[in-house]
Amino acid sequence: MLTKEEMPACPVATTVALIGSKWKLLIMRNLLVRPWRFNELKKDLAGISQKVLTDSLRSLESDGIITRTVYPEVPPRVEYALSELGESMRPIIRSMEEWGIAYKEAMANT
């Protein structure tokens, strides 16, 4: 997690630093729907390596954007979900989705 002093002065740069990678955004997209387990995310995010998924989840958890819940079962079950802070990013991701739809439609009409 970045300290206040390490965060960029620009608020847009701060947001990009937290969620700016392709994989973090796609993980968050999935978590907007429901909590996911690691292997479910790995299967759904075609092309992501186990290391990148692990690193991305750890980073998102460290930054307070997602939560990791370990259930006391054998074998242990772990679920990832958006935290309250992560939920606050729902409008941002929704806007990105709407823009992407509009862009695809505009390109199809050219």
C-alpha positions as CSV (number, residue, x, y, z in Angstrom):
1,M,0.0,0.0,0.0
2,L,1.3,3.4,-0.9
3,T,1.8,5.9,1.9
4,K,0.2,9.3,1.5
5,E,3.7,10.8,0.7
6,E,4.2,8.1,-2.1
7,M,0.9,8.8,-3.8
8,P,1.0,10.9,-7.0
9,A,-0.1,14.5,-6.6
10,C,-2.6,14.0,-9.4
11,P,-5.8,12.2,-8.4
12,V,-6.1,10.5,-11.8
13,A,-2.5,9.2,-11.4
14,T,-3.4,7.9,-8.0
15,T,-6.4,5.9,-9.4
16,V,-4.2,4.6,-12.3
17,A,-1.6,3.5,-9.8
18,L,-4.1,1.5,-7.8
19,I,-6.2,-0.1,-10.6
20,G,-4.4,0.8,-13.8
21,S,-3.3,-2.7,-14.9
22,K,-5.4,-4.7,-17.3
23,W,-5.7,-7.6,-14.9
24,K,-6.7,-5.6,-11.9
25,L,-9.5,-4.0,-13.8
26,L,-10.7,-7.4,-15.1
27,I,-10.5,-8.9,-11.6
28,M,-12.6,-6.0,-10.3
29,R,-15.1,-6.4,-13.1
30,N,-15.6,-10.0,-12.0
31,L,-15.9,-9.1,-8.4
32,L,-18.6,-6.5,-9.1
33,V,-20.9,-9.5,-9.8
34,R,-20.1,-11.7,-6.8
35,P,-17.2,-13.1,-4.7
36,W,-14.9,-15.4,-6.6
37,R,-12.4,-18.1,-5.7
38,F,-8.9,-18.1,-7.0
39,N,-9.3,-20.9,-9.5
40,E,-12.6,-19.5,-10.8
41,L,-10.8,-16.2,-11.5
42,K,-7.8,-18.1,-13.1
43,K,-10.2,-20.0,-15.5
44,D,-12.3,-16.9,-16.3
45,L,-9.4,-14.5,-17.0
46,A,-7.9,-16.2,-20.1
47,G,-4.2,-15.6,-20.4
48,I,-3.4,-14.6,-16.8
49,S,-0.6,-16.5,-15.2
50,Q,-0.9,-17.8,-11.6
51,K,1.8,-15.4,-10.5
52,V,0.2,-12.3,-12.0
53,L,-3.2,-13.3,-10.5
54,T,-1.6,-13.9,-7.1
55,D,0.3,-10.6,-7.3
56,S,-2.7,-8.6,-8.5
57,L,-4.9,-10.0,-5.7
58,R,-2.3,-9.3,-3.1
59,S,-1.9,-5.8,-4.3
60,L,-5.6,-5.1,-4.4
61,E,-6.0,-6.5,-0.9
62,S,-3.1,-4.5,0.4
63,D,-4.6,-1.3,-1.1
64,G,-7.9,-2.1,0.6
65,I,-9.8,-2.6,-2.7
66,I,-10.7,-6.2,-2.1
67,T,-11.1,-8.6,0.9
68,R,-9.8,-12.1,1.2
69,T,-11.9,-14.4,3.3
70,V,-10.6,-17.8,4.4
71,Y,-13.3,-20.3,5.5
72,P,-12.2,-22.8,8.2
73,E,-12.9,-25.9,6.1
74,V,-10.8,-28.8,4.9
75,P,-9.5,-28.1,2.3
76,P,-9.6,-24.3,3.1
77,R,-11.9,-22.2,0.9
78,V,-10.8,-18.7,0.1
79,E,-13.0,-16.1,-1.6
80,Y,-12.2,-12.6,-2.9
81,A,-14.7,-9.8,-2.8
82,L,-14.8,-6.1,-3.3
83,S,-14.4,-4.1,-0.1
84,E,-16.4,-1.1,0.6
85,L,-13.7,1.0,-1.0
86,G,-13.7,-1.3,-4.0
87,E,-17.5,-1.0,-4.3
88,S,-17.0,2.8,-4.5
89,M,-15.3,2.2,-7.8
90,R,-18.4,0.6,-9.3
91,P,-19.4,3.8,-11.2
92,I,-15.9,4.1,-12.6
93,I,-15.9,0.6,-14.0
94,R,-19.6,1.0,-15.2
95,S,-18.6,4.2,-17.1
96,M,-15.7,2.3,-18.7
97,E,-18.1,-0.4,-19.8
98,E,-20.6,2.1,-21.2
99,W,-17.8,3.9,-23.1
100,G,-16.5,0.6,-24.5
101,I,-19.9,-0.3,-25.8
102,A,-20.4,3.1,-27.4
103,Y,-16.9,2.9,-28.9
104,K,-17.6,-0.5,-30.4
105,E,-20.9,0.6,-31.9
106,A,-19.3,3.8,-33.3
107,M,-16.5,1.7,-34.9
108,A,-19.0,-0.7,-36.4
109,N,-20.8,2.2,-38.1
110,T,-17.7,3.6,-39.8
